[in-house]
Amino acid sequence: MPPRARRFVATIGVVLFLAFWVWGAVTINDLLPDIWWLDLIFFTVAGIGWGVPLIPMLRWAEREPGAK
C-alpha cells in the first residue's frame, strides 16, 4: 500500500477510535460515583491512555514502503 493511502487509512482509524474512546470514557464515568477526585483520576488516565492502543497503527502508517 502506498504511504499516502496508509496515512489516510490511519487517519480514519484514529478518528473512529477516538470517537469510540470518548464515548466509552463518558459512559464509564456515568457508572462511577460522583466524586471530584475520582473524576480527576479517571479522566487523567483516560486522557493519557488513548495513545497506547494507537501506537501500532501510527507506526504502521509511517513505515517505509516494503519494510516489514
PDB file of N, CA, C and O in Angstrom:
ATOM      1  N   MET A   1       0.849  -1.162   0.000  1.00  0.00           N
ATOM      2  CA  MET A   1       0.000   0.000   0.000  1.00  0.00           C
ATOM      3  C   MET A   1       0.905   1.238   0.000  1.00  0.00           C
ATOM      4  O   MET A   1       1.871   1.294   0.761  1.00  0.00           O
ATOM      5  N   PRO A   2       0.608   2.208  -0.827  1.00  0.00           N
ATOM      6  CA  PRO A   2       1.428   3.425  -0.868  1.00  0.00           C
ATOM      7  C   PRO A   2       1.348   4.190   0.461  1.00  0.00           C
ATOM      8  O   PRO A   2       0.350   4.109   1.177  1.00  0.00           O
ATOM      9  N   PRO A   3       2.407   4.927   0.774  1.00  0.00           N
ATOM     10  CA  PRO A   3       2.430   5.643   2.056  1.00  0.00           C
ATOM     11  C   PRO A   3       1.261   6.611   2.243  1.00  0.00           C
ATOM     12  O   PRO A   3       0.729   6.746   3.345  1.00  0.00           O
ATOM     13  N   ARG A   4       0.877   7.267   1.183  1.00  0.00           N
ATOM     14  CA  ARG A   4      -0.230   8.227   1.284  1.00  0.00           C
ATOM     15  C   ARG A   4      -1.545   7.533   1.636  1.00  0.00           C
ATOM     16  O   ARG A   4      -2.318   8.042   2.447  1.00  0.00           O
ATOM     17  N   ALA A   5      -1.795   6.392   1.039  1.00  0.00           N
ATOM     18  CA  ALA A   5      -3.013   5.630   1.341  1.00  0.00           C
ATOM     19  C   ALA A   5      -2.964   5.081   2.766  1.00  0.00           C
ATOM     20  O   ALA A   5      -3.979   5.074   3.463  1.00  0.00           O
ATOM     21  N   ARG A   6      -1.785   4.620   3.202  1.00  0.00           N
ATOM     22  CA  ARG A   6      -1.644   4.126   4.584  1.00  0.00           C
ATOM     23  C   ARG A   6      -1.947   5.229   5.586  1.00  0.00           C
ATOM     24  O   ARG A   6      -2.627   4.994   6.585  1.00  0.00           O
ATOM     25  N   ARG A   7      -1.452   6.415   5.327  1.00  0.00           N
ATOM     26  CA  ARG A   7      -1.701   7.540   6.231  1.00  0.00           C
ATOM     27  C   ARG A   7      -3.177   7.913   6.246  1.00  0.00           C
ATOM     28  O   ARG A   7      -3.716   8.270   7.294  1.00  0.00           O
ATOM     29  N   PHE A   8      -3.829   7.835   5.101  1.00  0.00           N
ATOM     30  CA  PHE A   8      -5.261   8.133   5.038  1.00  0.00           C
ATOM     31  C   PHE A   8      -6.056   7.110   5.850  1.00  0.00           C
ATOM     32  O   PHE A   8      -6.944   7.478   6.620  1.00  0.00           O
ATOM     33  N   VAL A   9      -5.737   5.834   5.677  1.00  0.00           N
ATOM     34  CA  VAL A   9      -6.413   4.780   6.434  1.00  0.00           C
ATOM     35  C   VAL A   9      -6.165   4.967   7.934  1.00  0.00           C
ATOM     36  O   VAL A   9      -7.082   4.811   8.739  1.00  0.00           O
ATOM     37  N   ALA A  10      -4.942   5.296   8.302  1.00  0.00           N
ATOM     38  CA  ALA A  10      -4.618   5.516   9.714  1.00  0.00           C
ATOM     39  C   ALA A  10      -5.364   6.724  10.267  1.00  0.00           C
ATOM     40  O   ALA A  10      -5.812   6.700  11.414  1.00  0.00           O
ATOM     41  N   THR A  11      -5.503   7.775   9.473  1.00  0.00           N
ATOM     42  CA  THR A  11      -6.251   8.956   9.917  1.00  0.00           C
ATOM     43  C   THR A  11      -7.701   8.619  10.198  1.00  0.00           C
ATOM     44  O   THR A  11      -8.249   9.031  11.220  1.00  0.00           O
ATOM     45  N   ILE A  12      -8.325   7.879   9.308  1.00  0.00           N
ATOM     46  CA  ILE A  12      -9.715   7.458   9.512  1.00  0.00           C
ATOM     47  C   ILE A  12      -9.801   6.564  10.748  1.00  0.00           C
ATOM     48  O   ILE A  12     -10.728   6.694  11.547  1.00  0.00           O
ATOM     49  N   GLY A  13      -8.842   5.663  10.904  1.00  0.00           N
ATOM     50  CA  GLY A  13      -8.822   4.783  12.061  1.00  0.00           C
ATOM     51  C   GLY A  13      -8.677   5.545  13.372  1.00  0.00           C
ATOM     52  O   GLY A  13      -9.340   5.216  14.356  1.00  0.00           O
ATOM     53  N   VAL A  14      -7.814   6.564  13.395  1.00  0.00           N
ATOM     54  CA  VAL A  14      -7.615   7.366  14.604  1.00  0.00           C
ATOM     55  C   VAL A  14      -8.898   8.117  14.958  1.00  0.00           C
ATOM     56  O   VAL A  14      -9.296   8.146  16.122  1.00  0.00           O
ATOM     57  N   VAL A  15      -9.535   8.713  13.976  1.00  0.00           N
ATOM     58  CA  VAL A  15     -10.772   9.462  14.238  1.00  0.00           C
ATOM     59  C   VAL A  15     -11.856   8.538  14.785  1.00  0.00           C
ATOM     60  O   VAL A  15     -12.530   8.879  15.757  1.00  0.00           O
ATOM     61  N   LEU A  16     -12.027   7.376  14.168  1.00  0.00           N
ATOM     62  CA  LEU A  16     -13.039   6.422  14.646  1.00  0.00           C
ATOM     63  C   LEU A  16     -12.703   5.904  16.039  1.00  0.00           C
ATOM     64  O   LEU A  16     -13.578   5.799  16.899  1.00  0.00           O
ATOM     65  N   PHE A  17     -11.436   5.583  16.255  1.00  0.00           N
ATOM     66  CA  PHE A  17     -11.022   5.093  17.563  1.00  0.00           C
ATOM     67  C   PHE A  17     -11.251   6.142  18.645  1.00  0.00           C
ATOM     68  O   PHE A  17     -11.749   5.818  19.723  1.00  0.00           O
ATOM     69  N   LEU A  18     -10.892   7.395  18.370  1.00  0.00           N
ATOM     70  CA  LEU A  18     -11.066   8.449  19.370  1.00  0.00           C
ATOM     71  C   LEU A  18     -12.539   8.711  19.663  1.00  0.00           C
ATOM     72  O   LEU A  18     -12.901   8.993  20.805  1.00  0.00           O
ATOM     73  N   ALA A  19     -13.390   8.620  18.647  1.00  0.00           N
ATOM     74  CA  ALA A  19     -14.830   8.775  18.893  1.00  0.00           C
ATOM     75  C   ALA A  19     -15.322   7.670  19.823  1.00  0.00           C
ATOM     76  O   ALA A  19     -16.079   7.935  20.757  1.00  0.00           O
ATOM     77  N   PHE A  20     -14.895   6.430  19.570  1.00  0.00           N
ATOM     78  CA  PHE A  20     -15.266   5.312  20.432  1.00  0.00           C
ATOM     79  C   PHE A  20     -14.678   5.481  21.827  1.00  0.00           C
ATOM     80  O   PHE A  20     -15.355   5.204  22.817  1.00  0.00           O
ATOM     81  N   TRP A  21     -13.429   5.932  21.922  1.00  0.00           N
ATOM     82  CA  TRP A  21     -12.752   6.108  23.212  1.00  0.00           C
ATOM     83  C   TRP A  21     -13.478   7.151  24.076  1.00  0.00           C
ATOM     84  O   TRP A  21     -13.704   6.932  25.267  1.00  0.00           O
ATOM     85  N   VAL A  22     -13.836   8.272  23.470  1.00  0.00           N
ATOM     86  CA  VAL A  22     -14.529   9.328  24.216  1.00  0.00           C
ATOM     87  C   VAL A  22     -15.892   8.830  24.671  1.00  0.00           C
ATOM     88  O   VAL A  22     -16.285   9.043  25.818  1.00  0.00           O
ATOM     89  N   TRP A  23     -16.613   8.167  23.771  1.00  0.00           N
ATOM     90  CA  TRP A  23     -17.921   7.614  24.138  1.00  0.00           C
ATOM     91  C   TRP A  23     -17.772   6.627  25.300  1.00  0.00           C
ATOM     92  O   TRP A  23     -18.563   6.661  26.242  1.00  0.00           O
ATOM     93  N   GLY A  24     -16.783   5.765  25.242  1.00  0.00           N
ATOM     94  CA  GLY A  24     -16.556   4.791  26.301  1.00  0.00           C
ATOM     95  C   GLY A  24     -16.175   5.450  27.619  1.00  0.00           C
ATOM     96  O   GLY A  24     -16.648   5.036  28.678  1.00  0.00           O
ATOM     97  N   ALA A  25     -15.325   6.472  27.565  1.00  0.00           N
ATOM     98  CA  ALA A  25     -14.907   7.151  28.791  1.00  0.00           C
ATOM     99  C   ALA A  25     -16.088   7.849  29.458  1.00  0.00           C
ATOM    100  O   ALA A  25     -16.236   7.788  30.679  1.00  0.00           O
ATOM    101  N   VAL A  26     -16.912   8.499  28.680  1.00  0.00           N
ATOM    102  CA  VAL A  26     -18.074   9.182  29.246  1.00  0.00           C
ATOM    103  C   VAL A  26     -19.071   8.172  29.804  1.00  0.00           C
ATOM    104  O   VAL A  26     -19.658   8.399  30.862  1.00  0.00           O
ATOM    105  N   THR A  27     -19.265   7.063  29.102  1.00  0.00           N
ATOM    106  CA  THR A  27     -20.185   6.035  29.572  1.00  0.00           C
ATOM    107  C   THR A  27     -19.695   5.406  30.873  1.00  0.00           C
ATOM    108  O   THR A  27     -20.479   5.217  31.803  1.00  0.00           O
ATOM    109  N   ILE A  28     -18.418   5.085  30.942  1.00  0.00           N
ATOM    110  CA  ILE A  28     -17.864   4.510  32.175  1.00  0.00           C
ATOM    111  C   ILE A  28     -17.936   5.522  33.312  1.00  0.00           C
ATOM    112  O   ILE A  28     -18.231   5.157  34.449  1.00  0.00           O
ATOM    113  N   ASN A  29     -17.667   6.801  33.011  1.00  0.00           N
ATOM    114  CA  ASN A  29     -17.721   7.822  34.050  1.00  0.00           C
ATOM    115  C   ASN A  29     -19.134   7.958  34.630  1.00  0.00           C
ATOM    116  O   ASN A  29     -19.288   8.265  35.812  1.00  0.00           O
ATOM    117  N   ASP A  30     -20.147   7.736  33.824  1.00  0.00           N
ATOM    118  CA  ASP A  30     -21.530   7.784  34.326  1.00  0.00           C
ATOM    119  C   ASP A  30     -21.798   6.691  35.348  1.00  0.00           C
ATOM    120  O   ASP A  30     -22.669   6.847  36.203  1.00  0.00           O
ATOM    121  N   LEU A  31     -21.064   5.589  35.273  1.00  0.00           N
ATOM    122  CA  LEU A  31     -21.265   4.481  36.198  1.00  0.00           C
ATOM    123  C   LEU A  31     -20.512   4.666  37.516  1.00  0.00           C
ATOM    124  O   LEU A  31     -20.815   3.993  38.502  1.00  0.00           O
ATOM    125  N   LEU A  32     -19.539   5.568  37.539  1.00  0.00           N
ATOM    126  CA  LEU A  32     -18.738   5.803  38.737  1.00  0.00           C
ATOM    127  C   LEU A  32     -19.456   6.775  39.679  1.00  0.00           C
ATOM    128  O   LEU A  32     -20.294   7.565  39.243  1.00  0.00           O
ATOM    129  N   PRO A  33     -19.122   6.711  40.967  1.00  0.00           N
ATOM    130  CA  PRO A  33     -19.702   7.679  41.906  1.00  0.00           C
ATOM    131  C   PRO A  33     -19.275   9.108  41.555  1.00  0.00           C
ATOM    132  O   PRO A  33     -18.207   9.321  40.981  1.00  0.00           O
ATOM    133  N   ASP A  34     -20.110  10.068  41.901  1.00  0.00           N
ATOM    134  CA  ASP A  34     -19.853  11.469  41.573  1.00  0.00           C
ATOM    135  C   ASP A  34     -18.951  12.103  42.637  1.00  0.00           C
ATOM    136  O   ASP A  34     -19.411  12.856  43.495  1.00  0.00           O
ATOM    137  N   ILE A  35     -17.655  11.778  42.558  1.00  0.00           N
ATOM    138  CA  ILE A  35     -16.650  12.308  43.478  1.00  0.00           C
ATOM    139  C   ILE A  35     -15.602  13.016  42.627  1.00  0.00           C
ATOM    140  O   ILE A  35     -15.091  12.441  41.666  1.00  0.00           O
ATOM    141  N   TRP A  36     -15.280  14.264  42.973  1.00  0.00           N
ATOM    142  CA  TRP A  36     -14.421  15.065  42.103  1.00  0.00           C
ATOM    143  C   TRP A  36     -13.033  14.470  41.924  1.00  0.00           C
ATOM    144  O   TRP A  36     -12.488  14.521  40.821  1.00  0.00           O
ATOM    145  N   TRP A  37     -12.445  13.907  42.974  1.00  0.00           N
ATOM    146  CA  TRP A  37     -11.090  13.377  42.840  1.00  0.00           C
ATOM    147  C   TRP A  37     -11.072  12.090  42.027  1.00  0.00           C
ATOM    148  O   TRP A  37     -10.077  11.781  41.372  1.00  0.00           O
ATOM    149  N   LEU A  38     -12.181  11.328  42.066  1.00  0.00           N
ATOM    150  CA  LEU A  38     -12.280  10.125  41.241  1.00  0.00           C
ATOM    151  C   LEU A  38     -12.398  10.509  39.765  1.00  0.00           C
ATOM    152  O   LEU A  38     -11.808   9.864  38.899  1.00  0.00           O
ATOM    153  N   ASP A  39     -13.170  11.569  39.488  1.00  0.00           N
ATOM    154  CA  ASP A  39     -13.254  12.089  38.115  1.00  0.00           C
ATOM    155  C   ASP A  39     -11.885  12.549  37.628  1.00  0.00           C
ATOM    156  O   ASP A  39     -11.513  12.297  36.482  1.00  0.00           O
ATOM    157  N   LEU A  40     -11.141  13.219  38.492  1.00  0.00           N
ATOM    158  CA  LEU A  40      -9.816  13.704  38.129  1.00  0.00           C
ATOM    159  C   LEU A  40      -8.888  12.555  37.760  1.00  0.00           C
ATOM    160  O   LEU A  40      -8.199  12.611  36.741  1.00  0.00           O
ATOM    161  N   ILE A  41      -8.870  11.527  38.577  1.00  0.00           N
ATOM    162  CA  ILE A  41      -8.017  10.360  38.308  1.00  0.00           C
ATOM    163  C   ILE A  41      -8.473   9.632  37.046  1.00  0.00           C
ATOM    164  O   ILE A  41      -7.658   9.277  36.195  1.00  0.00           O
ATOM    165  N   PHE A  42      -9.789   9.411  36.935  1.00  0.00           N
ATOM    166  CA  PHE A  42     -10.309   8.668  35.793  1.00  0.00           C
ATOM    167  C   PHE A  42     -10.015   9.378  34.475  1.00  0.00           C
ATOM    168  O   PHE A  42      -9.532   8.756  33.529  1.00  0.00           O
ATOM    169  N   PHE A  43     -10.305  10.674  34.408  1.00  0.00           N
ATOM    170  CA  PHE A  43     -10.099  11.379  33.149  1.00  0.00           C
ATOM    171  C   PHE A  43      -8.617  11.628  32.862  1.00  0.00           C
ATOM    172  O   PHE A  43      -8.241  11.802  31.703  1.00  0.00           O
ATOM    173  N   THR A  44      -7.781  11.648  33.881  1.00  0.00           N
ATOM    174  CA  THR A  44      -6.338  11.715  33.650  1.00  0.00           C
ATOM    175  C   THR A  44      -5.859  10.430  32.982  1.00  0.00           C
ATOM    176  O   THR A  44      -5.122  10.468  31.996  1.00  0.00           O
ATOM    177  N   VAL A  45      -6.281   9.304  33.522  1.00  0.00           N
ATOM    178  CA  VAL A  45      -5.895   8.010  32.942  1.00  0.00           C
ATOM    179  C   VAL A  45      -6.496   7.847  31.541  1.00  0.00           C
ATOM    180  O   VAL A  45      -5.809   7.402  30.621  1.00  0.00           O
ATOM    181  N   ALA A  46      -7.765   8.201  31.377  1.00  0.00           N
ATOM    182  CA  ALA A  46      -8.411   8.082  30.064  1.00  0.00           C
ATOM    183  C   ALA A  46      -7.784   9.047  29.056  1.00  0.00           C
ATOM    184  O   ALA A  46      -7.655   8.716  27.877  1.00  0.00           O
ATOM    185  N   GLY A  47      -7.399  10.230  29.515  1.00  0.00           N
ATOM    186  CA  GLY A  47      -6.802  11.213  28.618  1.00  0.00           C
ATOM    187  C   GLY A  47      -5.413  10.838  28.149  1.00  0.00           C
ATOM    188  O   GLY A  47      -5.018  11.183  27.036  1.00  0.00           O
ATOM    189  N   ILE A  48      -4.670  10.136  28.984  1.00  0.00           N
ATOM    190  CA  ILE A  48      -3.330   9.698  28.603  1.00  0.00           C
ATOM    191  C   ILE A  48      -3.384   8.341  27.906  1.00  0.00           C
ATOM    192  O   ILE A  48      -2.580   8.060  27.017  1.00  0.00           O
ATOM    193  N   GLY A  49      -4.326   7.511  28.309  1.00  0.00           N
ATOM    194  CA  GLY A  49      -4.383   6.130  27.841  1.00  0.00           C
ATOM    195  C   GLY A  49      -4.762   5.928  26.393  1.00  0.00           C
ATOM    196  O   GLY A  49      -4.514   4.852  25.850  1.00  0.00           O
ATOM    197  N   TRP A  50      -5.359   6.927  25.735  1.00  0.00           N
ATOM    198  CA  TRP A  50      -5.804   6.715  24.364  1.00  0.00           C
ATOM    199  C   TRP A  50      -4.629   6.520  23.401  1.00  0.00           C
ATOM    200  O   TRP A  50      -4.792   5.900  22.350  1.00  0.00           O
ATOM    201  N   GLY A  51      -3.473   7.031  23.743  1.00  0.00           N
ATOM    202  CA  GLY A  51      -2.333   6.928  22.834  1.00  0.00           C
ATOM    203  C   GLY A  51      -1.733   5.541  22.750  1.00  0.00           C
ATOM    204  O   GLY A  51      -1.192   5.161  21.712  1.00  0.00           O
ATOM    205  N   VAL A  52      -1.822   4.787  23.819  1.00  0.00           N
ATOM    206  CA  VAL A  52      -1.184   3.468  23.862  1.00  0.00           C
ATOM    207  C   VAL A  52      -1.746   2.520  22.795  1.00  0.00           C
ATOM    208  O   VAL A  52      -0.959   1.893  22.087  1.00  0.00           O
ATOM    209  N   PRO A  53      -3.066   2.388  22.647  1.00  0.00           N
ATOM    210  CA  PRO A  53      -3.571   1.484  21.607  1.00  0.00           C
ATOM    211  C   PRO A  53      -3.305   1.977  20.181  1.00  0.00           C
ATOM    212  O   PRO A  53      -3.323   1.184  19.239  1.00  0.00           O
ATOM    213  N   LEU A  54      -3.060   3.271  20.018  1.00  0.00           N
ATOM    214  CA  LEU A  54      -2.853   3.808  18.671  1.00  0.00           C
ATOM    215  C   LEU A  54      -1.415   3.698  18.182  1.00  0.00           C
ATOM    216  O   LEU A  54      -1.167   3.864  16.988  1.00  0.00           O
ATOM    217  N   ILE A  55      -0.478   3.427  19.054  1.00  0.00           N
ATOM    218  CA  ILE A  55       0.931   3.377  18.672  1.00  0.00           C
ATOM    219  C   ILE A  55       1.201   2.390  17.526  1.00  0.00           C
ATOM    220  O   ILE A  55       1.893   2.759  16.577  1.00  0.00           O
ATOM    221  N   PRO A  56       0.683   1.143  17.574  1.00  0.00           N
ATOM    222  CA  PRO A  56       0.960   0.232  16.439  1.00  0.00           C
ATOM    223  C   PRO A  56       0.407   0.742  15.110  1.00  0.00           C
ATOM    224  O   PRO A  56       1.050   0.573  14.074  1.00  0.00           O
ATOM    225  N   MET A  57      -0.765   1.358  15.122  1.00  0.00           N
ATOM    226  CA  MET A  57      -1.329   1.857  13.872  1.00  0.00           C
ATOM    227  C   MET A  57      -0.520   3.035  13.334  1.00  0.00           C
ATOM    228  O   MET A  57      -0.311   3.141  12.125  1.00  0.00           O
ATOM    229  N   LEU A  58      -0.070   3.907  14.208  1.00  0.00           N
ATOM    230  CA  LEU A  58       0.736   5.041  13.761  1.00  0.00           C
ATOM    231  C   LEU A  58       2.099   4.591  13.253  1.00  0.00           C
ATOM    232  O   LEU A  58       2.620   5.163  12.296  1.00  0.00           O
ATOM    233  N   ARG A  59       2.676   3.585  13.872  1.00  0.00           N
ATOM    234  CA  ARG A  59       3.944   3.028  13.365  1.00  0.00           C
ATOM    235  C   ARG A  59       3.744   2.405  11.997  1.00  0.00           C
ATOM    236  O   ARG A  59       4.584   2.559  11.110  1.00  0.00           O
ATOM    237  N   TRP A  60       2.636   1.703  11.823  1.00  0.00           N
ATOM    238  CA  TRP A  60       2.326   1.097  10.526  1.00  0.00           C
ATOM    239  C   TRP A  60       2.170   2.166   9.467  1.00  0.00           C
ATOM    240  O   TRP A  60       2.648   1.996   8.346  1.00  0.00           O
ATOM    241  N   ALA A  61       1.507   3.272   9.799  1.00  0.00           N
ATOM    242  CA  ALA A  61       1.266   4.333   8.827  1.00  0.00           C
ATOM    243  C   ALA A  61       2.569   5.017   8.395  1.00  0.00           C
ATOM    244  O   ALA A  61       2.673   5.476   7.258  1.00  0.00           O
ATOM    245  N   GLU A  62       3.545   5.090   9.275  1.00  0.00           N
ATOM    246  CA  GLU A  62       4.797   5.773   8.967  1.00  0.00           C
ATOM    247  C   GLU A  62       5.913   4.842   8.516  1.00  0.00           C
ATOM    248  O   GLU A  62       7.036   5.284   8.275  1.00  0.00           O
ATOM    249  N   ARG A  63       5.607   3.550   8.403  1.00  0.00           N
ATOM    250  CA  ARG A  63       6.604   2.573   7.987  1.00  0.00           C
ATOM    251  C   ARG A  63       7.033   2.824   6.537  1.00  0.00           C
ATOM    252  O   ARG A  63       6.232   3.257   5.708  1.00  0.00           O
ATOM    253  N   GLU A  64       8.275   2.553   6.255  1.00  0.00           N
ATOM    254  CA  GLU A  64       8.794   2.681   4.907  1.00  0.00           C
ATOM    255  C   GLU A  64       8.142   1.647   3.991  1.00  0.00           C
ATOM    256  O   GLU A  64       7.876   0.529   4.433  1.00  0.00           O
ATOM    257  N   PRO A  65       7.879   1.985   2.731  1.00  0.00           N
ATOM    258  CA  PRO A  65       7.299   1.006   1.809  1.00  0.00           C
ATOM    259  C   PRO A  65       8.209  -0.213   1.658  1.00  0.00           C
ATOM    260  O   PRO A  65       9.417  -0.079   1.459  1.00  0.00           O
ATOM    261  N   GLY A  66       7.627  -1.371   1.754  1.00  0.00           N
ATOM    262  CA  GLY A  66       8.363  -2.622   1.613  1.00  0.00           C
ATOM    263  C   GLY A  66       8.999  -3.122   2.885  1.00  0.00           C
ATOM    264  O   GLY A  66       9.497  -4.248   2.915  1.00  0.00           O
ATOM    265  N   ALA A  67       9.002  -2.323   3.944  1.00  0.00           N
ATOM    266  CA  ALA A  67       9.575  -2.763   5.232  1.00  0.00           C
ATOM    267  C   ALA A  67       8.560  -3.632   5.966  1.00  0.00           C
ATOM    268  O   ALA A  67       7.353  -3.416   5.855  1.00  0.00           O
ATOM    269  N   LYS A  68       9.055  -4.617   6.718  1.00  0.00           N
ATOM    270  CA  LYS A  68       8.145  -5.497   7.467  1.00  0.00           C
ATOM    271  C   LYS A  68       8.429  -5.439   8.905  1.00  0.00           C
ATOM    272  O   LYS A  68       7.766  -6.112   9.693  1.00  0.00           O
TER     273      LYS A  68
END
